[in-house]
């Protein structure tokens, strides 16, 4: 199922959201420095059972000068859901560190993500001192990080499922989309 592209304005930015399928919603968030297209092999399959929303994050195509910390990025995600008419969604996050900058201001905005890491770490530490992830949580890793995400999440997650996909590079949705779907679809169906 092909994705429809829609421009959405929220939280001081305007961004592109790839959309396909029907409810319930699944929000696919790419990592730094990709675009929604990192999910292109996954969207069509998931859209047969879910309404898939895959936005470009703040650092790709936005003119935002500030707001690269975890709290603002979470507000962006909530705003994107609202702008797309959704109140809640299962969220899948994909983190990667590759170069995909365009335009003269893009490197400055891209490095703003790294400059915000200390503030993001403070925000996440404060949040995890008083809140736990009480929803089912899936951590999927591959080379070179392996089970690092699962180890980071386990201290404050009540129901954590973890997989490491073998023979896979760091960009799982591109390198091994079938393997990712083999763990993601059963998790989403729960």
N, C-alpha and C positions, 0 to 999 in steps of 0.2 A: 504494500500500500504506500503510494508516494506521499510525502509530507507536503502540507500547505505551509507557505512561509507568510508570516504576518508580522508587521512592525507593532511593537507594544511600547508605550511610555509608562514608566513607573519610577518612583524613588529618584527623580531627577535625571534619569537616563532614558534614551530610546534605544531599543534593541530588537533584533530579529528573533522570532520564536518559530521553530518548525513544529507543526501540529499534525497529528494523524490519529484516527480511531475514535472510540467512544468511551464513556465512563466505565470503571473508575479511573482516575487520573494517575499517571506516573510521570514525575518530573525528572528528567535526565539532565544533570548539571555537569558540564565538561570542566576539565582542569585547565590550569594555566599552561599554555598559551594556545590552546585549541579553539575551535568553534563548535557549534552544534553538530557539524558534520562528522565529528569523531564517533557519533552514535548512528550514522547513516545505515550501517549494516544491521542494526538492532531495531530501529524504529519500525520498519515494516512488519516484522514478526510480532513485536509487542502490540502493535496497533490492531491486530486481529482480536485482541482481548481487552485492550486498555485504551484510554485517551492519552497519547504520548505527547508531552510538551518538552521540547529540547531548545532552550534559549541560548543565544550567545550571551556570555557573561560580560560583565562591565568592562573588562580589559580588551575585548575584541569588538571593534567597530563603534564603541561609545566615545564621546568626547569628554567623559568625566575626568576631572583633574584630581578628585579626592574620592574617598569611600572604598578603599580596597581592603579594609579590615573585615574580619569574620562577621561582625554584627551587621555592617552595611550590606555585605553580600547576602546574608540571611534575609534582610529586609527586601533586597532586590528579588530574591526567590519568592517570598510571600507576595510581593507586589505583582510579579509576573503571573502567579496563580490567580490572584484576584482579577487582573486585567483580562485573563482568559476565561473568567467565569467559574473558577474552581475555588472551593473553600478549603480543600485538603487534598493531599496526594501522597503516594509513596514516592520517596526521593532516592535517586541513585546519583552518587557523586563520583566523578572521574577526575583524578588529579594527575597531571603530567607536567614536566618541565622541558619544553621544547621551544624552538624559536619559530614564531609565526607573526612577526611584527610587520606592519605596513604603514606607510605615511611618516612624515617627520616627527609627529608627536607620539607615535605608537611606542617607541622604546621608553620614553619617559613614563607613559602610562603603565606600560608593562612592568617596569621596575618599581612602580608604586606598589604593586602587589607584594614584592619582596620587602620594601620599606615598611609596609604595614604588618609584616609578620610578628614583630615584638608586641604590637598592640593586639593582634589577633590571638596570640598566645595568652596574654593577660585576660582577654575576654573569655576565652575557652576555659582557662583555669578557674576563673571566678564562677563561670556557669556550672562547671562540673563539681565544684565544692558544694553547691546547693541543689543541683538537679541531677537526675540519672536518666539515661535513655531507657524508658520502660516499654518501648515498642520493639517488636522483633527487628533485629539489625543484622545485616549481611555484610561481611568484609571479604572482598575478593582481592587476592594478590597474585603477582607473577614476578618474574625476574626483573630487576634485581632486588626488589623490596620484600618479596616473599610474604610472610605473615605479619609484617610490621604494623599494618593497620589494625589487625585483630589484637595484637599486643597492646596497641595504644588505646583501643576502645574497651577492652575487657574490664579495666578497673571501674568503669561507670556505666556499663551496659548490662541490663538484666537478662536479656535473651539474645545472645550473640551466636551467629552461625558463621563459620569461616571456611574459606576454600583457597587453596593456592593452585593456580592453573599452571601445569607443567608445560615445558617447551613453548613458552610464550614470552614475548618482550613486555616492556612496561606499559604499552598502550593496548590494553586487552581488547577494547571494542573494535580496534582495527586489526590487531594481530590474530586474535582467536575469537571472532564473534560467535561462532557456534558453541564453543566451550563456555563462553560467558552466558549465553542464553540457556545452556543446559543447567546452570545453577540459578540463574536469575528467574526463569519462568516458574520453577517449582516454589521458589521463595515467594514470589508475588502471588501465587495461587493459594497460599495459606490463608 
